[in-house]
Amino acid sequence: CAELKHHHDERLAKTRDAVSQQPRTVFEVATELFGELSGFHVVLGCAEANSHLEHLVDLGEVHEADNRFRAE
C-alpha cells in the first residue's frame, strides 16, 4: 500500500508540474507524462491524466477553464 501511495503521489506531482507554467489540455498533460501516444494508448493515457487532474482540482491545487488545466 505504501509503495502504491508513493507512486500515486509522484504521479500527482508530475501532473501538477505539467500544468504549472501554462494551461494545458488533458492530451497535452498525457503526452508530458507518458511521451508520444498512439492507438489505444491515447485513450489510456488521457484517462489516467484526466483522473489525476480531476483529483488535483478536487484538492484545489489545479483549476480548469475552457478544457485547460492550470496549477495555482
N, C-alpha and C positions, 0 to 999 in steps of 0.2 A: 504494500500500500504506500509506503513512504517513497519508494522509487517511482511509482506512478504519479504521485503528487508532485514530486520533484520535476519529472518530465513535463507535467501539465503547467507548473509554474514557469519553467523555462520557455515553453511554447507561448504562454501568455505574454511574457516579457518580450519575446521576439515579435509577436503580433503588435504589441504596443509600440515598439521601436519602429516598426514598418509604417506606422501612421503618425509618427511624432513630428516629422518635418513638413508634411503636406497631406491634404485629404487624398485618400486612395479608395478605389473600388475593392470589392471582395476579390475579384480576379487579380488585381494588382498585388494585393496582400498575399494571395495564394502563391503567386509566382515568386514573390520575395521569400516566402517561407520554404517553398519546395522546388524552386527552379522552373525550367520550362516544362509545361504540362501539355499532354496530348491525349486524345481519346477519352476514355472513361476517367482517366486521372484528373482531367479538368473538373469533372463533377465531384470527385472525392476531395480534391484539394480545395475547391471552393466551399464545399460543405464544411470541411474542418476549419478553414479560415473564418467562415461566417459564424460558426459556433463560438470560436474564441472571441471574435469581435462582439457578438451579442452579449457574451459574459462580461466583457470589459465595459460595455455600455451599461449593463445592469449594475456594475460596481461604480459607475460614474467616472471612470477613467478615460473613456472614449465617447465621442459624440458622433452621431450620424445625421447628415443632411444631404438631400439630393443623391442618395445612394452612394455617398462617400463618407468615409470614416476618418476621424482626426482625434489624436490624443490631446487631452487637456493639460 
